[in-house]
Amino acid sequence: MYGLIGNIQAQPGQGAALSAILLQGLANLPGCLSYIVARDPADPDVLWVTEVWDSQASHRAALALPVVQAAIVQGRPLIARFGERHETEPLGGSGLGGAR
Amino acid sequence: MYGLIGNIQAQPGQGAALSAILLQGLANLPGCLSYIVARDPADPDVLWVTEVWDSQASHRAALALPVVQAAIVQGRPLIARFGERHETEPLGGSGLGGAR
C-alpha cells in the first residue's frame, strides 16, 4: 500500500470551499482505499488530507483522471501554500475499503 | 467526527513489533471509523497512526478499554518518543466505515 499525509493552507476564508472541491468526486477513485479530508480545529483554513492507495502506481494514475485534473484546476487558486507532506507505507488497520 | 494524526518513533529495530501491537485488536473499536498504522518508507522505526472517530468522547472511552490498556502496556517500552500529533475535524471522504 501507498499512503500520503498532507497539509494544505487555504487562502483566508477559503478552507470550506477548498475542502468541498477536494471531497467532490475524489473519494472513490480506482485503487483508493481511504481518502479523508479534515480541518484543523483551530483554523478552518488549514486542511489535512490523508490517503491510502493500493499502490503508488494507482495514485499516479489517478492524478491523470479528468475528475482529478478538474479538481486541481478548481482548487489551486484557493491554496495559499502546501505544508508538510509525508509518504507512508500503510501496514493495516480499519477503514481500508475492501482490502483489509 | 474527531481525528488524530500522530507520529511515533520506536526504539531502534522495534518498529515492526510496535506496529503489530498497535494493529492487534485496536482496529474495530466502538465509534472508530478509521484506524490506519503506516510506517515511514525511509525508516521502519517511524510510524504514523491516523484515526477517525465518530466523536472525541468515543476516542476517550476507547482509551479505557482493556484491549487498549493492554496495548499501551505492551507498546510503551518499544516507544522512543512521540513526534508530532494533530487533532483534526474530519469532514468526509471514503474509508470511514459505515458513516459516510
N, CA and C atoms of all chains as a GROMACS GRO file, in nm:
protein
  600
    1MET      N    1   0.084  -0.120   0.000
    1MET     CA    2   0.000   0.000   0.000
    1MET      C    3   0.088   0.125   0.000
    2TYR      N    4   0.028   0.232  -0.042
    2TYR     CA    5   0.099   0.360  -0.053
    2TYR      C    6   0.013   0.468   0.015
    3GLY      N    7   0.073   0.544   0.101
    3GLY     CA    8  -0.003   0.644   0.175
    3GLY      C    9   0.055   0.784   0.163
    4LEU      N   10  -0.033   0.880   0.186
    4LEU     CA   11   0.008   1.021   0.188
    4LEU      C   12  -0.060   1.091   0.305
    5ILE      N   13   0.016   1.173   0.374
    5ILE     CA   14  -0.040   1.262   0.477
    5ILE      C   15   0.004   1.402   0.438
    6GLY      N   16  -0.092   1.488   0.407
    6GLY     CA   17  -0.056   1.620   0.357
    6GLY      C   18  -0.133   1.731   0.425
    7ASN      N   19  -0.069   1.842   0.436
    7ASN     CA   20  -0.126   1.960   0.498
    7ASN      C   21  -0.137   2.070   0.393
    8ILE      N   22  -0.254   2.134   0.389
    8ILE     CA   23  -0.276   2.240   0.290
    8ILE      C   24  -0.332   2.362   0.362
    9GLN      N   25  -0.268   2.474   0.339
    9GLN     CA   26  -0.319   2.602   0.392
    9GLN      C   27  -0.398   2.670   0.281
   10ALA      N   28  -0.528   2.690   0.306
   10ALA     CA   29  -0.612   2.759   0.208
   10ALA      C   30  -0.592   2.910   0.218
   11GLN      N   31  -0.629   2.978   0.112
   11GLN     CA   32  -0.636   3.124   0.119
   11GLN      C   33  -0.735   3.162   0.230
   12PRO      N   34  -0.716   3.278   0.290
   12PRO     CA   35  -0.804   3.317   0.402
   12PRO      C   36  -0.952   3.304   0.367
   13GLY      N   37  -1.024   3.230   0.450
   13GLY     CA   38  -1.168   3.215   0.430
   13GLY      C   39  -1.208   3.112   0.327
   14GLN      N   40  -1.110   3.044   0.266
   14GLN     CA   41  -1.141   2.952   0.156
   14GLN      C   42  -1.131   2.804   0.195
   15GLY      N   43  -1.113   2.778   0.323
   15GLY     CA   44  -1.097   2.639   0.365
   15GLY      C   45  -1.218   2.552   0.331
   16ALA      N   46  -1.337   2.604   0.355
   16ALA     CA   47  -1.458   2.524   0.329
   16ALA      C   48  -1.475   2.499   0.180
   17ALA      N   49  -1.450   2.601   0.100
   17ALA     CA   50  -1.464   2.584  -0.045
   17ALA      C   51  -1.361   2.484  -0.096
   18LEU      N   52  -1.239   2.494  -0.045
   18LEU     CA   53  -1.134   2.402  -0.090
   18LEU      C   54  -1.165   2.259  -0.048
   19SER      N   55  -1.211   2.240   0.076
   19SER     CA   56  -1.240   2.103   0.119
   19SER      C   57  -1.355   2.045   0.039
   20ALA      N   58  -1.451   2.126   0.003
   20ALA     CA   59  -1.562   2.076  -0.080
   20ALA      C   60  -1.510   2.026  -0.215
   21ILE      N   61  -1.418   2.100  -0.274
   21ILE     CA   62  -1.360   2.058  -0.402
   21ILE      C   63  -1.281   1.928  -0.384
   22LEU      N   64  -1.207   1.921  -0.274
   22LEU     CA   65  -1.124   1.802  -0.251
   22LEU      C   66  -1.209   1.678  -0.226
   23LEU      N   67  -1.330   1.699  -0.175
   23LEU     CA   68  -1.416   1.584  -0.145
   23LEU      C   69  -1.502   1.544  -0.264
   24GLN      N   70  -1.530   1.639  -0.349
   24GLN     CA   71  -1.626   1.614  -0.457
   24GLN      C   72  -1.566   1.524  -0.565
   25GLY      N   73  -1.608   1.402  -0.566
   25GLY     CA   74  -1.569   1.313  -0.674
   25GLY      C   75  -1.434   1.247  -0.658
   26LEU      N   76  -1.362   1.284  -0.552
   26LEU     CA   77  -1.226   1.230  -0.539
   26LEU      C   78  -1.218   1.112  -0.444
   27ALA      N   79  -1.330   1.076  -0.384
   27ALA     CA   80  -1.323   0.980  -0.274
   27ALA      C   81  -1.326   0.835  -0.318
   28ASN      N   82  -1.369   0.808  -0.438
   28ASN     CA   83  -1.384   0.667  -0.478
   28ASN      C   84  -1.312   0.637  -0.609
   29LEU      N   85  -1.188   0.675  -0.615
   29LEU     CA   86  -1.109   0.654  -0.736
   29LEU      C   87  -1.050   0.513  -0.737
   30PRO      N   88  -1.021   0.461  -0.857
   30PRO     CA   89  -0.967   0.324  -0.864
   30PRO      C   90  -0.838   0.309  -0.783
   31GLY      N   91  -0.837   0.208  -0.698
   31GLY     CA   92  -0.718   0.182  -0.617
   31GLY      C   93  -0.710   0.263  -0.490
   32CYS      N   94  -0.807   0.351  -0.468
   32CYS     CA   95  -0.806   0.434  -0.347
   32CYS      C   96  -0.876   0.360  -0.234
   33LEU      N   97  -0.805   0.333  -0.128
   33LEU     CA   98  -0.860   0.256  -0.015
   33LEU      C   99  -0.911   0.346   0.096
   34SER      N  100  -0.857   0.464   0.104
   34SER     CA  101  -0.901   0.560   0.206
   34SER      C  102  -0.861   0.699   0.160
   35TYR      N  103  -0.952   0.793   0.176
   35TYR     CA  104  -0.925   0.932   0.136
   35TYR      C  105  -1.009   1.020   0.228
   36ILE      N  106  -0.943   1.089   0.319
   36ILE     CA  107  -1.014   1.164   0.421
   36ILE      C  108  -0.965   1.308   0.424
   37VAL      N  109  -1.059   1.399   0.416
   37VAL     CA  110  -1.027   1.541   0.426
   37VAL      C  111  -1.072   1.590   0.563
   38ALA      N  112  -0.981   1.652   0.635
   38ALA     CA  113  -1.010   1.702   0.770
   38ALA      C  114  -0.961   1.845   0.780
   39ARG      N  115  -1.010   1.916   0.882
   39ARG     CA  116  -0.958   2.050   0.903
   39ARG      C  117  -0.900   2.062   1.043
   40ASP      N  118  -0.814   2.159   1.055
   40ASP     CA  119  -0.756   2.192   1.184
   40ASP      C  120  -0.864   2.255   1.270
   41PRO      N  121  -0.891   2.200   1.389
   41PRO     CA  122  -0.997   2.258   1.472
   41PRO      C  123  -0.970   2.404   1.509
   42ALA      N  124  -0.844   2.443   1.505
   42ALA     CA  125  -0.810   2.580   1.545
   42ALA      C  126  -0.808   2.677   1.428
   43ASP      N  127  -0.813   2.626   1.306
   43ASP     CA  128  -0.804   2.713   1.189
   43ASP      C  129  -0.872   2.645   1.071
   44PRO      N  130  -0.994   2.686   1.038
   44PRO     CA  131  -1.069   2.619   0.932
   44PRO      C  132  -1.007   2.635   0.792
   45ASP      N  133  -0.904   2.714   0.781
   45ASP     CA  134  -0.835   2.725   0.653
   45ASP      C  135  -0.714   2.632   0.643
   46VAL      N  136  -0.692   2.551   0.744
   46VAL     CA  137  -0.584   2.453   0.740
   46VAL      C  138  -0.646   2.314   0.729
   47LEU      N  139  -0.612   2.245   0.620
   47LEU     CA  140  -0.670   2.113   0.593
   47LEU      C  141  -0.562   2.005   0.602
   48TRP      N  142  -0.608   1.887   0.642
   48TRP     CA  143  -0.524   1.766   0.638
   48TRP      C  144  -0.591   1.667   0.545
   49VAL      N  145  -0.515   1.615   0.452
   49VAL     CA  146  -0.567   1.512   0.362
   49VAL      C  147  -0.483   1.386   0.384
   50THR      N  148  -0.550   1.278   0.422
   50THR     CA  149  -0.480   1.151   0.441
   50THR      C  150  -0.535   1.051   0.339
   51GLU      N  151  -0.445   0.981   0.275
   51GLU     CA  152  -0.481   0.892   0.165
   51GLU      C  153  -0.412   0.758   0.178
   52VAL      N  154  -0.483   0.652   0.139
   52VAL     CA  155  -0.420   0.520   0.126
   52VAL      C  156  -0.461   0.463  -0.010
   53TRP      N  157  -0.362   0.421  -0.085
   53TRP     CA  158  -0.383   0.361  -0.218
   53TRP      C  159  -0.327   0.221  -0.218
   54ASP      N  160  -0.380   0.137  -0.307
   54ASP     CA  161  -0.327   0.001  -0.312
   54ASP      C  162  -0.183   0.001  -0.363
   55SER      N  163  -0.147   0.103  -0.438
   55SER     CA  164  -0.008   0.114  -0.487
   55SER      C  165   0.020   0.258  -0.524
   56GLN      N  166   0.147   0.291  -0.534
   56GLN     CA  167   0.185   0.425  -0.579
   56GLN      C  168   0.142   0.445  -0.724
   57ALA      N  169   0.143   0.336  -0.801
   57ALA     CA  170   0.102   0.346  -0.941
   57ALA      C  171  -0.044   0.390  -0.952
   58SER      N  172  -0.130   0.339  -0.863
   58SER     CA  173  -0.271   0.380  -0.866
   58SER      C  174  -0.284   0.528  -0.834
   59HIS      N  175  -0.206   0.575  -0.738
   59HIS     CA  176  -0.210   0.718  -0.706
   59HIS      C  177  -0.167   0.802  -0.825
   60ARG      N  178  -0.058   0.760  -0.889
   60ARG     CA  179  -0.009   0.834  -1.006
   60ARG      C  180  -0.114   0.834  -1.117
   61ALA      N  181  -0.176   0.719  -1.138
   61ALA     CA  182  -0.276   0.708  -1.246
   61ALA      C  183  -0.396   0.798  -1.216
   62ALA      N  184  -0.432   0.809  -1.088
   62ALA     CA  185  -0.547   0.891  -1.051
   62ALA      C  186  -0.522   1.038  -1.084
   63LEU      N  187  -0.397   1.081  -1.070
   63LEU     CA  188  -0.366   1.222  -1.097
   63LEU      C  189  -0.399   1.261  -1.241
   64ALA      N  190  -0.404   1.164  -1.327
   64ALA     CA  191  -0.430   1.192  -1.468
   64ALA      C  192  -0.579   1.188  -1.502
   65LEU      N  193  -0.663   1.145  -1.409
   65LEU     CA  194  -0.806   1.134  -1.439
   65LEU      C  195  -0.870   1.272  -1.454
   66PRO      N  196  -0.965   1.284  -1.545
   66PRO     CA  197  -1.030   1.414  -1.566
   66PRO      C  198  -1.089   1.473  -1.438
   67VAL      N  199  -1.151   1.390  -1.352
   67VAL     CA  200  -1.212   1.444  -1.231
   67VAL      C  201  -1.106   1.503  -1.138
   68VAL      N  202  -0.988   1.441  -1.138
   68VAL     CA  203  -0.880   1.492  -1.052
   68VAL      C  204  -0.819   1.617  -1.114
   69GLN      N  205  -0.800   1.614  -1.244
   69GLN     CA  206  -0.747   1.733  -1.311
   69GLN      C  207  -0.840   1.852  -1.293
   70ALA      N  208  -0.971   1.826  -1.299
   70ALA     CA  209  -1.068   1.935  -1.281
   70ALA      C  210  -1.060   1.990  -1.139
   71ALA      N  211  -1.043   1.900  -1.041
   71ALA     CA  212  -1.033   1.946  -0.902
   71ALA      C  213  -0.907   2.029  -0.882
   72ILE      N  214  -0.799   1.990  -0.946
   72ILE     CA  215  -0.675   2.065  -0.934
   72ILE      C  216  -0.693   2.206  -0.991
   73VAL      N  217  -0.756   2.213  -1.107
   73VAL     CA  218  -0.778   2.344  -1.170
   73VAL      C  219  -0.868   2.431  -1.082
   74GLN      N  220  -0.973   2.370  -1.026
   74GLN     CA  221  -1.066   2.445  -0.939
   74GLN      C  222  -1.001   2.485  -0.807
   75GLY      N  223  -0.925   2.391  -0.751
   75GLY     CA  224  -0.876   2.412  -0.616
   75GLY      C  225  -0.752   2.498  -0.605
   76ARG      N  226  -0.669   2.494  -0.708
   76ARG     CA  227  -0.538   2.561  -0.698
   76ARG      C  228  -0.547   2.708  -0.656
   77PRO      N  229  -0.640   2.786  -0.712
   77PRO     CA  230  -0.645   2.927  -0.674
   77PRO      C  231  -0.682   2.949  -0.527
   78LEU      N  232  -0.739   2.845  -0.463
   78LEU     CA  233  -0.780   2.859  -0.324
   78LEU      C  234  -0.671   2.818  -0.225
   79ILE      N  235  -0.559   2.772  -0.279
   79ILE     CA  236  -0.449   2.724  -0.194
   79ILE      C  237  -0.347   2.834  -0.173
   80ALA      N  238  -0.318   2.861  -0.045
   80ALA     CA  239  -0.212   2.958  -0.015
   80ALA      C  240  -0.076   2.891  -0.022
   81ARG      N  241  -0.066   2.775   0.040
   81ARG     CA  242   0.060   2.700   0.033
   81ARG      C  243   0.038   2.557   0.081
   82PHE      N  244   0.128   2.470   0.039
   82PHE     CA  245   0.130   2.333   0.090
   82PHE      C  246   0.221   2.326   0.210
   83GLY      N  247   0.172   2.262   0.316
   83GLY     CA  248   0.256   2.243   0.434
   83GLY      C  249   0.329   2.111   0.424
   84GLU      N  250   0.340   2.045   0.537
   84GLU     CA  251   0.417   1.920   0.536
   84GLU      C  252   0.348   1.813   0.453
   85ARG      N  253   0.427   1.723   0.401
   85ARG     CA  254   0.377   1.614   0.318
   85ARG      C  255   0.462   1.492   0.345
   86HIS      N  256   0.396   1.383   0.381
   86HIS     CA  257   0.468   1.261   0.414
   86HIS      C  258   0.414   1.146   0.330
   87GLU      N  259   0.503   1.077   0.263
   87GLU     CA  260   0.466   0.949   0.204
   87GLU      C  261   0.477   0.843   0.312
   88THR      N  262   0.384   0.746   0.309
   88THR     CA  263   0.389   0.639   0.408
   88THR      C  264   0.369   0.504   0.341
   89GLU      N  265   0.401   0.401   0.417
   89GLU     CA  266   0.368   0.262   0.378
   89GLU      C  267   0.265   0.210   0.476
   90PRO      N  268   0.136   0.222   0.444
   90PRO     CA  269   0.034   0.172   0.538
   90PRO      C  270   0.051   0.021   0.557
   91LEU      N  271   0.038  -0.020   0.683
   91LEU     CA  272   0.059  -0.160   0.718
   91LEU      C  273  -0.073  -0.233   0.741
   92GLY      N  274  -0.176  -0.160   0.778
   92GLY     CA  275  -0.305  -0.221   0.804
   92GLY      C  276  -0.390  -0.133   0.891
   93GLY      N  277  -0.503  -0.189   0.933
   93GLY     CA  278  -0.595  -0.114   1.017
   93GLY      C  279  -0.737  -0.135   0.969
   94SER      N  280  -0.823  -0.041   1.004
   94SER     CA  281  -0.961  -0.048   0.958
   94SER      C  282  -0.991   0.075   0.874
   95GLY      N  283  -1.094   0.064   0.791
   95GLY     CA  284  -1.127   0.176   0.704
   95GLY      C  285  -1.045   0.176   0.577
   96LEU      N  286  -1.010   0.056   0.531
   96LEU     CA  287  -0.928   0.048   0.409
   96LEU      C  288  -1.007  -0.020   0.297
   97GLY      N  289  -1.128   0.025   0.278
   97GLY     CA  290  -1.210  -0.028   0.170
   97GLY      C  291  -1.221  -0.180   0.180
   98GLY      N  292  -1.215  -0.246   0.069
   98GLY     CA  293  -1.228  -0.392   0.071
   98GLY      C  294  -1.097  -0.465   0.090
   99ALA      N  295  -0.992  -0.392   0.117
   99ALA     CA  296  -0.860  -0.452   0.111
   99ALA      C  297  -0.810  -0.504   0.245
  100ARG      N  298  -0.891  -0.493   0.349
  100ARG     CA  299  -0.839  -0.532   0.480
  100ARG      C  300  -0.812  -0.681   0.488
  101MET      N  301  -1.715   1.448   1.370
  101MET     CA  302  -1.609   1.347   1.375
  101MET      C  303  -1.486   1.407   1.441
  102TYR      N  304  -1.402   1.319   1.490
  102TYR     CA  305  -1.280   1.358   1.562
  102TYR      C  306  -1.164   1.278   1.504
  103GLY      N  307  -1.057   1.345   1.469
  103GLY     CA  308  -0.945   1.276   1.408
  103GLY      C  309  -0.814   1.302   1.479
  104LEU      N  310  -0.722   1.210   1.459
  104LEU     CA  311  -0.587   1.224   1.512
  104LEU      C  312  -0.488   1.182   1.406
  105ILE      N  313  -0.381   1.257   1.394
  105ILE     CA  314  -0.267   1.220   1.310
  105ILE      C  315  -0.146   1.224   1.402
  106GLY      N  316  -0.084   1.109   1.422
  106GLY     CA  317   0.026   1.105   1.517
  106GLY      C  318   0.147   1.033   1.463
  107ASN      N  319   0.262   1.076   1.507
  107ASN     CA  320   0.388   1.018   1.467
  107ASN      C  321   0.455   0.957   1.591
  108ILE      N  322   0.504   0.835   1.574
  108ILE     CA  323   0.568   0.765   1.686
  108ILE      C  324   0.703   0.713   1.639
  109GLN      N  325   0.805   0.744   1.715
  109GLN     CA  326   0.938   0.689   1.687
  109GLN      C  327   0.958   0.570   1.779
  110ALA      N  328   0.976   0.451   1.720
  110ALA     CA  329   1.001   0.332   1.800
  110ALA      C  330   1.148   0.325   1.842
  111GLN      N  331   1.172   0.246   1.946
  111GLN     CA  332   1.311   0.215   1.979
  111GLN      C  333   1.376   0.148   1.858
  112PRO      N  334   1.508   0.161   1.844
  112PRO     CA  335   1.575   0.106   1.726
  112PRO      C  336   1.541  -0.041   1.703
  113GLY      N  337   1.494  -0.071   1.583
  113GLY     CA  338   1.462  -0.208   1.547
  113GLY      C  339   1.327  -0.258   1.594
  114GLN      N  340   1.251  -0.173   1.662
  114GLN     CA  341   1.125  -0.217   1.723
  114GLN      C  342   1.001  -0.170   1.648
  115GLY      N  343   1.020  -0.109   1.532
  115GLY     CA  344   0.905  -0.056   1.459
  115GLY      C  345   0.803  -0.163   1.422
  116ALA      N  346   0.850  -0.278   1.374
  116ALA     CA  347   0.758  -0.384   1.332
  116ALA      C  348   0.682  -0.439   1.452
  117ALA      N  349   0.752  -0.458   1.562
  117ALA     CA  350   0.686  -0.511   1.682
  117ALA      C  351   0.583  -0.411   1.734
  118LEU      N  352   0.620  -0.284   1.732
  118LEU     CA  353   0.526  -0.183   1.781
  118LEU      C  354   0.404  -0.172   1.690
  119SER      N  355   0.425  -0.176   1.560
  119SER     CA  356   0.309  -0.165   1.470
  119SER      C  357   0.217  -0.286   1.486
  120ALA      N  358   0.275  -0.403   1.510
  120ALA     CA  359   0.191  -0.522   1.532
  120ALA      C  360   0.103  -0.504   1.655
  121ILE      N  361   0.159  -0.449   1.759
  121ILE     CA  362   0.080  -0.424   1.882
  121ILE      C  363  -0.030  -0.321   1.853
  122LEU      N  364   0.006  -0.217   1.778
  122LEU     CA  365  -0.091  -0.111   1.750
  122LEU      C  366  -0.205  -0.161   1.663
  123LEU      N  367  -0.178  -0.262   1.582
  123LEU     CA  368  -0.281  -0.313   1.492
  123LEU      C  369  -0.367  -0.422   1.557
  124GLN      N  370  -0.308  -0.490   1.653
  124GLN     CA  371  -0.375  -0.608   1.709
  124GLN      C  372  -0.492  -0.567   1.798
  125GLY      N  373  -0.611  -0.585   1.749
  125GLY     CA  374  -0.728  -0.564   1.834
  125GLY      C  375  -0.774  -0.420   1.845
  126LEU      N  376  -0.696  -0.327   1.785
  126LEU     CA  377  -0.731  -0.186   1.803
  126LEU      C  378  -0.809  -0.130   1.686
  127ALA      N  379  -0.831  -0.210   1.584
  127ALA     CA  380  -0.882  -0.153   1.460
  127ALA      C  381  -1.035  -0.142   1.455
  128ASN      N  382  -1.104  -0.213   1.540
  128ASN     CA  383  -1.251  -0.213   1.529
  128ASN      C  384  -1.318  -0.179   1.661
  129LEU      N  385  -1.275  -0.072   1.720
  129LEU     CA  386  -1.331  -0.031   1.849
  129LEU      C  387  -1.459   0.050   1.828
  130PRO      N  388  -1.546   0.052   1.929
  130PRO     CA  389  -1.673   0.126   1.914
  130PRO      C  390  -1.649   0.274   1.880
  131GLY      N  391  -1.715   0.319   1.774
  131GLY     CA  392  -1.704   0.459   1.735
  131GLY      C  393  -1.583   0.489   1.648
  132CYS      N  394  -1.501   0.387   1.623
  132CYS     CA  395  -1.382   0.409   1.539
  132CYS      C  396  -1.418   0.390   1.393
  133LEU      N  397  -1.402   0.495   1.313
  133LEU     CA  398  -1.439   0.490   1.172
  133LEU      C  399  -1.321   0.459   1.082
  134SER      N  400  -1.203   0.490   1.128
  134SER     CA  401  -1.082   0.462   1.050
  134SER      C  402  -0.964   0.459   1.147
  135TYR      N  403  -0.878   0.361   1.129
  135TYR     CA  404  -0.759   0.349   1.215
  135TYR      C  405  -0.652   0.282   1.132
  136ILE      N  406  -0.553   0.358   1.093
  136ILE     CA  407  -0.452   0.308   0.999
  136ILE      C  408  -0.312   0.329   1.057
  137VAL      N  409  -0.236   0.222   1.058
  137VAL     CA  410  -0.097   0.228   1.101
  137VAL      C  411  -0.008   0.217   0.978
  138ALA      N  412   0.082   0.314   0.964
  138ALA     CA  413   0.172   0.317   0.849
  138ALA      C  414   0.314   0.341   0.899
  139ARG      N  415   0.410   0.312   0.812
  139ARG     CA  416   0.548   0.342   0.852
  139ARG      C  417   0.610   0.436   0.750
  140ASP      N  418   0.712   0.501   0.797
  140ASP     CA  419   0.792   0.589   0.711
  140ASP      C  420   0.872   0.501   0.616
  141PRO      N  421   0.857   0.521   0.484
  141PRO     CA  422   0.932   0.436   0.391
  141PRO      C  423   1.083   0.445   0.412
  142ALA      N  424   1.129   0.555   0.469
  142ALA     CA  425   1.273   0.574   0.484
  142ALA      C  426   1.324   0.522   0.619
  143ASP      N  427   1.234   0.492   0.711
  143ASP     CA  428   1.277   0.449   0.844
  143ASP      C  429   1.168   0.363   0.906
  144PRO      N  430   1.187   0.231   0.906
  144PRO     CA  431   1.081   0.141   0.956
  144PRO      C  432   1.053   0.157   1.105
  145ASP      N  433   1.133   0.235   1.175
  145ASP     CA  434   1.105   0.259   1.317
  145ASP      C  435   1.024   0.386   1.339
  146VAL      N  436   0.984   0.452   1.232
  146VAL     CA  437   0.898   0.571   1.243
  146VAL      C  438   0.759   0.535   1.192
  147LEU      N  439   0.660   0.546   1.279
  147LEU     CA  440   0.523   0.509   1.244
  147LEU      C  441   0.433   0.631   1.240
  148TRP      N  442   0.332   0.622   1.154
  148TRP     CA  443   0.225   0.721   1.151
  148TRP      C  444   0.094   0.650   1.183
  149VAL      N  445   0.019   0.703   1.275
  149VAL     CA  446  -0.112   0.647   1.308
  149VAL      C  447  -0.216   0.755   1.279
  150THR      N  448  -0.310   0.723   1.190
  150THR     CA  449  -0.418   0.817   1.159
  150THR      C  450  -0.550   0.754   1.201
  151GLU      N  451  -0.631   0.833   1.270
  151GLU     CA  452  -0.754   0.782   1.329
  151GLU      C  453  -0.869   0.876   1.300
  152VAL      N  454  -0.989   0.817   1.280
  152VAL     CA  455  -1.112   0.896   1.274
  152VAL      C  456  -1.214   0.828   1.364
  153TRP      N  457  -1.271   0.905   1.452
  153TRP     CA  458  -1.373   0.858   1.546
  153TRP      C  459  -1.501   0.936   1.523
  154ASP      N  460  -1.614   0.874   1.560
  154ASP     CA  461  -1.739   0.948   1.542
  154ASP      C  462  -1.747   1.069   1.636
  155SER      N  463  -1.673   1.062   1.747
  155SER     CA  464  -1.669   1.175   1.840
  155SER      C  465  -1.544   1.164   1.926
  156GLN      N  466  -1.507   1.275   1.987
  156GLN     CA  467  -1.394   1.272   2.080
  156GLN      C  468  -1.428   1.185   2.201
  157ALA      N  469  -1.555   1.184   2.238
  157ALA     CA  470  -1.598   1.101   2.352
  157ALA      C  471  -1.571   0.953   2.325
  158SER      N  472  -1.596   0.908   2.202
  158SER     CA  473  -1.569   0.769   2.168
  158SER      C  474  -1.420   0.738   2.178
  159HIS      N  475  -1.338   0.832   2.133
  159HIS     CA  476  -1.194   0.811   2.145
  159HIS      C  477  -1.152   0.800   2.290
  160ARG      N  478  -1.202   0.890   2.373
  160ARG     CA  479  -1.170   0.887   2.516
  160ARG      C  480  -1.215   0.756   2.580
  161ALA      N  481  -1.337   0.713   2.544
  161ALA     CA  482  -1.390   0.590   2.602
  161ALA      C  483  -1.304   0.471   2.562
  162ALA      N  484  -1.255   0.472   2.437
  162ALA     CA  485  -1.174   0.360   2.390
  162ALA      C  486  -1.045   0.346   2.472
  163LEU      N  487  -0.991   0.459   2.515
  163LEU     CA  488  -0.865   0.454   2.590
  163LEU      C  489  -0.880   0.374   2.719
  164ALA      N  490  -1.001   0.362   2.767
  164ALA     CA  491  -1.024   0.290   2.892
  164ALA      C  492  -1.051   0.141   2.871
  165LEU      N  493  -1.066   0.098   2.746
  165LEU     CA  494  -1.098  -0.042   2.720
  165LEU      C  495  -0.978  -0.131   2.753
  166PRO      N  496  -1.005  -0.250   2.806
  166PRO     CA  497  -0.894  -0.341   2.841
  166PRO      C  498  -0.800  -0.370   2.724
  167VAL      N  499  -0.854  -0.386   2.603
  167VAL     CA  500  -0.767  -0.417   2.489
  167VAL      C  501  -0.672  -0.301   2.459
  168VAL      N  502  -0.720  -0.180   2.480
  168VAL     CA  503  -0.636  -0.062   2.456
  168VAL      C  504  -0.535  -0.046   2.570
  169GLN      N  505  -0.581  -0.066   2.691
  169GLN     CA  506  -0.488  -0.058   2.805
  169GLN      C  507  -0.376  -0.163   2.791
  170ALA      N  508  -0.413  -0.283   2.746
  170ALA     CA  509  -0.312  -0.388   2.728
  170ALA      C  510  -0.211  -0.349   2.621
  171ALA      N  511  -0.261  -0.288   2.513
  171ALA     CA  512  -0.171  -0.246   2.405
  171ALA      C  513  -0.076  -0.136   2.454
  172ILE      N  514  -0.128  -0.047   2.538
  172ILE     CA  515  -0.043   0.060   2.591
  172ILE      C  516   0.069   0.000   2.677
  173VAL      N  517   0.032  -0.094   2.762
  173VAL     CA  518   0.132  -0.158   2.849
  173VAL      C  519   0.236  -0.231   2.765
  174GLN      N  520   0.190  -0.302   2.661
  174GLN     CA  521   0.282  -0.377   2.575
  174GLN      C  522   0.370  -0.286   2.492
  175GLY      N  523   0.306  -0.180   2.440
  175GLY     CA  524   0.375  -0.098   2.342
  175GLY      C  525   0.468   0.006   2.401
  176ARG      N  526   0.437   0.054   2.519
  176ARG     CA  527   0.513   0.167   2.575
  176ARG      C  528   0.664   0.145   2.578
  177PRO      N  529   0.711   0.025   2.620
  177PRO     CA  530   0.857   0.007   2.625
  177PRO      C  531   0.924   0.011   2.488
  178LEU      N  532   0.844  -0.003   2.382
  178LEU     CA  533   0.901  -0.004   2.247
  178LEU      C  534   0.906   0.135   2.185
  179ILE      N  535   0.852   0.232   2.254
  179ILE     CA  536   0.844   0.370   2.202
  179ILE      C  537   0.962   0.452   2.251
  180ALA      N  538   1.033   0.511   2.156
  180ALA     CA  539   1.143   0.601   2.193
  180ALA      C  540   1.087   0.740   2.225
  181ARG      N  541   0.998   0.788   2.139
  181ARG     CA  542   0.936   0.918   2.165
  181ARG      C  543   0.817   0.938   2.073
  182PHE      N  544   0.728   1.027   2.116
  182PHE     CA  545   0.618   1.068   2.030
  182PHE      C  546   0.661   1.190   1.951
  183GLY      N  547   0.631   1.188   1.822
  183GLY     CA  548   0.659   1.304   1.739
  183GLY      C  549   0.538   1.395   1.733
  184GLU      N  550   0.516   1.453   1.617
  184GLU     CA  551   0.404   1.546   1.606
  184GLU      C  552   0.270   1.476   1.626
  185ARG      N  553   0.174   1.551   1.673
  185ARG     CA  554   0.041   1.498   1.699
  185ARG      C  555  -0.058   1.609   1.666
  186HIS      N  556  -0.154   1.578   1.580
  186HIS     CA  557  -0.251   1.677   1.538
  186HIS      C  558  -0.391   1.623   1.561
  187GLU      N  559  -0.472   1.700   1.630
  187GLU     CA  560  -0.615   1.671   1.634
  187GLU      C  561  -0.677   1.732   1.509
  188THR      N  562  -0.776   1.663   1.451
  188THR     CA  563  -0.841   1.715   1.332
  188THR      C  564  -0.993   1.702   1.345
  189GLU      N  565  -1.061   1.773   1.258
  189GLU     CA  566  -1.206   1.756   1.241
  189GLU      C  567  -1.230   1.699   1.101
  190PRO      N  568  -1.240   1.566   1.091
  190PRO     CA  569  -1.263   1.507   0.959
  190PRO      C  570  -1.396   1.556   0.901
  191LEU      N  571  -1.393   1.589   0.772
  191LEU     CA  572  -1.511   1.644   0.706
  191LEU      C  573  -1.581   1.541   0.620
  192GLY      N  574  -1.508   1.442   0.572
  192GLY     CA  575  -1.567   1.340   0.487
  192GLY      C  576  -1.460   1.270   0.408
  193GLY      N  577  -1.507   1.187   0.315
  193GLY     CA  578  -1.416   1.111   0.232
  193GLY      C  579  -1.462   0.968   0.218
  194SER      N  580  -1.368   0.881   0.186
  194SER     CA  581  -1.401   0.739   0.179
  194SER      C  582  -1.317   0.664   0.280
  195GLY      N  583  -1.363   0.543   0.315
  195GLY     CA  584  -1.291   0.466   0.416
  195GLY      C  585  -1.328   0.507   0.556
  196LEU      N  586  -1.452   0.549   0.575
  196LEU     CA  587  -1.496   0.592   0.709
  196LEU      C  588  -1.604   0.498   0.761
  197GLY      N  589  -1.578   0.370   0.748
  197GLY     CA  590  -1.672   0.271   0.800
  197GLY      C  591  -1.811   0.294   0.745
  198GLY      N  592  -1.912   0.283   0.829
  198GLY     CA  593  -2.049   0.298   0.782
  198GLY      C  594  -2.099   0.441   0.786
  199ALA      N  595  -2.011   0.532   0.817
  199ALA     CA  596  -2.058   0.667   0.849
  199ALA      C  597  -2.057   0.764   0.732
  200ARG      N  598  -2.018   0.714   0.614
  200ARG     CA  599  -2.005   0.808   0.501
  200ARG      C  600  -2.138   0.868   0.462
   0.00000   0.00000   0.00000
